């Protein structure tokens, strides 16, 4: 059983969530995602590209040969998806929302590790590569 949050933590989580929900970039990303999800043809095309891409990748990883016609069909679908404004807006929106989630998670995780509020550099070290704060340690 998970213990309830202390009232001080619960109120801060609520405040953080309210700030995230009110953020114009987050609102815009959510609106773009909703517009995409209402477009059944765009969703179907996106789903087809993702499903076929996963299937081809799994088969390739397992050492199975890929038929040139299948690869060509996938490339056609991918090109069509790349040219679809609604799909591209959705992908961009997902990137924004994922970045917010990654940043929040990074700060919370590092806070739990350090027992204090971490600096930006501690959470997201500059210089690329794998370092502290990346979440893989």
C-alpha positions, 0 to 999 in steps of 0.5 A, a space after each residue: 500500500 502506498 502511503 498518502 502524501 504529506 499535505 505540504 507535498 500534496 499541495 505543491 504537487 497540485 500547484 505544479 500540476 496547475 502551473 503545467 496545465 496553465 502553461 501556454 506551450 503545454 496548452 498549445 501542445 494539448 490542443 494540437 494533440 486533440 486536433 490530431 486525435 479528432 482527425 480519424 484519417 490522420 490517426 489511421 495513417 499515423 497508426 499504420 506507419 507506427 505499426 508497420 515500422 515496428 513490425 519491420 524493425 522487429 523482423 530486421 532485429 530477429 534476422 529475418 529478411 525484409 521484402 523490398 516491396 514492404 520497405 517501399 510500402 513503408 517508405 511511401 506511408 512514412 513520406 505521406 505521414 511526413 507531409 501531413 501537417 496534422 501528424 507533424 503538429 501532433 509529433 511536435 506537440 508530443 515532443 513538447 509534452 514529453 520534454 515537460 514530463 522529462 524535466 519534471 521527472 528529472 528534478 523530482 528524481 534528483 531531489 529524491 537522490 540528493 535530499 535537496 533541490 538540485 541545480 539545473 546542471 545537476 539534473 541535466 549536465 551539459 556536454 552530452 553523453 551519459 553523466 549524472 542526472 541522466 537517469 541511467 545510473 
